[in-house]
Every structure is written in structure tokens, then in C-alpha cells.
Amino acid sequence: MIKWNEEYQVYVSDDGKIISKTRGECKLEQIHNGYERWSTFRKDRKRLRILVHRLVWETFNGQIPDGMEIDHINRIRNDNRLCNLRCVTHPENMANWNTPIRLPRCEFGQKFFEHYGIRKIDNKKLYMREYRLYRKNSKCSWE
């Protein structure tokens, strides 16, 4: 789906592409932290730069509320598809920054808690070691 963004005068697709009326698909700049950025000039000739994931979210869902952030669900910072974006608070965004899967109650997380009686945040090194073994062998080390 493609939607017109009145504020920036461009079409934005739900798969993260930005399309100009005159120039077609816009080139996106990959910045140092892995995010994509779109640059243009305003009428007053000042450069305008906006992160693509924020532009996609705002085009389809409206203004981002104060205190909220746009998170990439699959942790791939240049995957700006609308279905990969969610609006969350900063603590929610940072809660699972190092987990391979962003599911709040994944099968492994439940098994880990049942075996050790602790959550991932209590011992991240142990959790990640066990999770790598689980992904490799499709079963936990204690099974």
C-alpha cells in the first residue's frame, strides 16, 4: 500500500520506500548505526533529514506520541516495513535489545525460567549461552 505524506510531500509505501512525485523512488542513506535516513530540502533551502522508520510509522499511523519510540520488531534497523514497526516506550524498546527473538513469552524463555527459576534479566550471560545451545540443538542443555 502507498500513502501520501502531506507534511513531507512524498508517497510512502508500507514496505519502507519513499517515492517523490517528480523523481520516483528516493535514495535512502544508510547511517553509521544501521538506520536508514531520507534527506531533502525544505522550501527555505534548509536540509531536512528524517529517519525512514519514523516517516513510515507517521504516514500510516499519525504523529508519534511524546515519550514513545518506533522499534524494529526483528531488530534489523534497515527493515522499515510497517509490519516490522511498533510504537513503544523507551524501556520497552530496550528490554529485549539482545534477545534473538522478541517474543515476550517464547517457548525457550518459559523453559529457562522453569529450570533455573530466574528470568533473562537476572543473568543475561547464562540466558544467552543456553539460548545459543537451544537454537543449535532444538532442545535445552538440561533436557
C-alpha positions, 0 to 999 in steps of 0.5 A: 500500500502507498500513502501520501505524506502531506507534511513531507510531500512524498508517497510512502509505501508500507514496505519502507520506500519513499517515492517523490512525485517528480523523481520516483523512488528516493535514495535512502542513506544508510547511517553509521548505526544501521538506520536508514535516513531520507534527506531533502530540502525544505522550501527555505533551502534548509536540509531536512533529514528524517529517519525512514522508520519514523516517516513510515510509522507517521504516514500510516499511523499519525504523529508519534506520541511524546515519550514513545519510540518506533522499534524494529520488531526483528531488530534489523534497523534497515527493515522499515516495513510497517509490519516490522514497526511498533510504537513503544516506550523507551524501556520497552524498546530496550528490554529485549535489545539482545534477545534473538527473538522478541517474543515476550513469552517464547517457548525457550524463555518459559523453559529457562525460567522453569529450570533455573527459576530466574528470568533473562534479566537476572543473568543475561550471560547464562540466558544467552549461552543456553539460548545459543545451545537451544537454537543449535540443538532444538532442545535445552542443555538440561533436557 
